Amino acid sequence: MSGYSVIGMGNAIVDVLSHCDDTFLDHMGIEKGIMQLVERERAETLYGAMEERRQVAGGSVANTLAGLGALGLSAGLIGKVRDDALGRFYASAMPPGSTFLNAPVAGADLPSSRSMIFVTPDGERSMNTYLGISAELGPEDLPEEEIRGADILFLEGYLFDKSPGKQAFLRAADLVRSGGGRAGIALSDPFCVDRHREDFRSLVAGPMDFVIGNREEWMSLYQTDSLDAAMELAVADCDLVVCTRSGDSVLLFRDGERAEAEVSRVVPVDATGAGDQFAAGFLYGLVTGKDLKTCGRMGCIAATEVIGHFGARPEADIKALFRDAGLI
């Protein structure tokens, strides 16, 4: 057995965060509030324009695993970095409770990945991501025995842009399920869904045991303006479906059961990592055998904590917040 409660697979990206205002975004031609893929030259320009930069070993799934590690679960990350300064930083900078499972690749053509994240005063984050080598992750990079021994495999939709990533997803899902574990995915972004709709639908209806998405992602996946219609199609495809709805309650469906988890409305300081930490709280509940509504409430509490401060990782004792809410 691997000893990992959750293994995540996604882009291994060094997050570089900085505050700015809307005027700066307009000046630099940055579309607010979404993740944009950029080329190497554009990445270098944006990096040079950032003030008071802060770097962390990021990526969506890495943020989720950081939250799980803080909650006391063992977590491993599958990702690809080059043996360069950023790659070595990434491999050595995983937070307590989580482990980077791949050695940096020596002599690779592409550099390690980085995402320039600009946070405006309203808490919105505008992500400009240069994927570099992380997008080249494929089946040959999978630590098969560790995956086979894990309880949960959690996949990141952002990694689905190239054929090797798709092949790695399918192989990893087969491995974890062969060992009695469960595989799930975060849809990640409506634009990601738009690019890979048919492949995502095949995943949801096939090897995925659970899927997490927000309102826009689900409606994009099923090409409908009705969330109710999207949810009806989703629950027909997958055993466990989660839909986050920004400030509204989270919808959860499993084997004919429907639950709603209420959300505490707060003004965000920084929305970076809200979805990632929702996933951490939800997965903690799933691994520890909580009921559907409790899983959703745990996700909401973790997400609320992270948007109350700068950065995508929890700063408070999330387990203590669960206790205060009577969830554990």
SVG drawing of the C-alpha trace seen along z (x, -y; Angstrom):
<svg xmlns="http://www.w3.org/2000/svg" viewBox="-34 -52 55 56">
<polyline fill="none" stroke="black" stroke-width="0.4" points="0.0,0.0 1.2,-3.5 0.2,-5.0 -1.4,-8.0 -5.0,-8.9 -5.2,-11.1 -2.9,-11.3 -3.4,-14.3 -2.3,-14.7 -2.0,-18.1 0.1,-20.8 3.2,-21.5 3.2,-25.2 5.1,-27.8 2.5,-30.4 3.8,-34.0 1.3,-36.3 1.0,-40.1 -1.6,-42.8 -2.7,-45.2 -5.7,-47.3 -8.0,-47.2 -6.1,-49.9 -3.0,-47.7 -5.0,-44.8 -6.3,-47.0 -2.8,-48.3 -1.3,-44.9 -4.1,-43.4 -5.1,-40.9 -8.6,-39.6 -9.9,-39.8 -11.0,-36.8 -10.0,-33.9 -7.1,-31.7 -5.3,-32.5 -2.5,-30.4 0.4,-32.5 3.6,-31.8 7.1,-32.0 7.8,-35.6 4.5,-36.9 5.2,-35.1 8.6,-36.8 7.0,-40.2 4.3,-39.7 6.7,-38.4 8.9,-41.5 5.9,-43.8 4.9,-42.3 5.6,-44.1 6.2,-42.5 6.1,-39.0 5.5,-36.0 6.2,-32.4 4.7,-29.1 4.7,-25.6 1.2,-25.9 -1.2,-24.5 -4.8,-23.7 -4.4,-20.1 -1.3,-21.1 -3.3,-23.7 -6.0,-21.0 -3.3,-18.6 -1.8,-21.3 -5.2,-21.7 -5.5,-17.9 -2.1,-17.8 -3.0,-20.5 -6.1,-18.4 -3.8,-15.5 -4.2,-13.3 -1.2,-11.9 -1.2,-13.4 1.1,-12.8 1.3,-14.9 2.1,-13.6 3.5,-16.4 6.4,-17.2 9.1,-19.9 12.5,-20.5 15.7,-20.3 16.0,-24.1 15.8,-26.7 12.0,-26.8 11.7,-23.0 14.0,-22.4 12.1,-25.0 8.9,-23.3 10.1,-19.8 11.4,-21.0 8.6,-23.4 5.7,-21.1 3.8,-21.9 3.7,-19.6 1.7,-16.4 2.2,-16.3 4.9,-14.9 6.0,-15.5 6.3,-12.1 8.3,-12.9 12.0,-13.8 12.9,-16.9 13.7,-16.0 17.3,-16.8 18.1,-18.1 14.5,-18.8 13.8,-21.2 11.0,-23.1 11.4,-25.0 9.4,-24.5 5.9,-26.1 4.8,-29.3 1.6,-31.2 1.5,-35.0 -1.6,-35.7 -2.7,-39.3 -5.1,-39.9 -7.4,-43.0 -8.9,-44.8 -12.3,-43.0 -10.5,-39.6 -10.7,-38.5 -7.6,-36.7 -6.4,-36.9 -4.1,-34.0 -1.6,-34.0 -0.1,-30.6 2.9,-29.4 2.6,-25.6 6.1,-24.7 7.1,-21.1 4.2,-20.4 1.8,-20.0 4.1,-17.1 3.2,-14.7 2.2,-11.3 1.7,-7.7 5.4,-7.1 5.5,-9.6 3.0,-7.6 4.2,-6.0 1.9,-3.0 2.2,-1.3 1.6,-4.5 -1.5,-5.1 -2.8,-1.6 -2.6,-1.9 -4.3,-5.2 -7.8,-5.8 -8.6,-8.7 -7.1,-9.9 -7.9,-13.5 -7.4,-14.9 -7.1,-18.4 -9.0,-19.4 -6.3,-21.9 -3.9,-19.0 -6.2,-17.7 -4.9,-19.9 -2.6,-17.3 -2.9,-13.7 -0.3,-12.3 -2.2,-14.0 -5.4,-12.3 -3.7,-8.9 -2.2,-9.5 -5.7,-10.3 -7.2,-7.1 -4.3,-4.9 -4.2,-6.4 -8.0,-6.0 -7.6,-2.3 -4.8,-1.9 -6.5,-3.4 -9.8,-1.6 -8.0,1.7 -6.8,1.2 -10.2,0.5 -9.9,-3.3 -11.9,-6.0 -11.1,-8.4 -12.5,-11.9 -11.9,-15.2 -12.3,-18.9 -13.6,-20.4 -11.3,-23.4 -12.6,-26.1 -15.4,-26.7 -12.9,-27.4 -11.2,-24.1 -14.5,-22.4 -15.2,-24.2 -11.9,-22.9 -12.4,-19.3 -16.2,-18.8 -16.5,-15.4 -13.5,-14.0 -14.7,-15.4 -18.2,-13.9 -16.6,-10.5 -14.6,-10.8 -17.7,-11.8 -19.7,-9.0 -16.8,-6.5 -14.0,-6.0 -14.8,-9.0 -16.4,-8.0 -17.0,-11.7 -16.8,-15.1 -16.6,-18.6 -17.6,-21.6 -19.2,-25.0 -22.4,-26.2 -20.8,-27.6 -18.6,-24.5 -21.6,-22.1 -23.7,-24.1 -20.9,-24.3 -20.3,-20.6 -23.8,-19.8 -24.4,-22.9 -27.5,-24.2 -28.5,-27.4 -30.4,-25.5 -28.5,-24.3 -31.3,-21.9 -31.0,-20.3 -27.2,-20.1 -27.5,-18.4 -30.1,-15.9 -27.7,-14.9 -24.7,-14.8 -26.3,-12.5 -27.3,-10.1 -23.6,-10.0 -21.8,-9.8 -22.4,-8.4 -21.3,-11.4 -21.7,-15.0 -20.9,-18.3 -21.9,-21.7 -20.6,-24.9 -22.6,-28.1 -20.4,-31.0 -22.4,-32.6 -25.3,-30.1 -25.5,-26.7 -23.5,-23.8 -25.5,-21.0 -24.5,-17.4 -25.9,-14.3 -25.1,-10.6 -27.1,-7.5 -30.4,-9.2 -29.7,-11.3 -29.7,-15.1 -28.1,-17.4 -27.4,-21.1 -24.6,-22.7 -25.1,-26.2 -22.4,-28.9 -21.4,-31.7 -21.4,-34.9 -18.2,-37.0 -16.4,-39.7 -13.3,-38.0 -9.8,-39.3 -8.4,-37.1 -10.5,-34.5 -7.4,-32.5 -7.8,-28.9 -11.4,-29.0 -12.3,-26.0 -9.1,-24.2 -9.8,-24.4 -13.5,-23.5 -12.1,-20.3 -9.8,-19.7 -12.6,-20.0 -14.9,-17.9 -12.3,-15.2 -11.5,-15.1 -15.1,-14.4 -15.2,-11.7 -12.1,-9.9 -13.3,-10.0 -16.7,-8.6 -18.9,-11.6 -22.4,-12.0 -23.0,-14.0 -24.1,-17.2 -21.2,-17.2 -18.7,-16.7 -20.2,-19.8 -20.2,-21.8 -16.5,-20.9 -15.7,-22.1 -17.6,-25.4 -15.8,-26.1 -12.4,-25.4 -13.2,-27.7 -14.5,-30.5 -11.3,-30.4 -9.0,-30.7 -10.8,-33.7 -10.4,-35.6 -6.7,-36.2 -4.0,-36.5 -2.9,-33.2 -4.4,-29.9 -3.5,-27.8 -5.2,-27.7 -3.8,-29.7 -6.3,-28.8 -6.7,-25.4 -9.4,-24.0 -10.0,-21.0 -10.8,-23.2 -13.3,-25.1 -14.9,-21.8 -15.2,-21.0 -16.6,-24.4 -19.3,-23.7 -20.1,-20.3 -18.9,-18.4 -16.3,-16.2"/>
</svg>
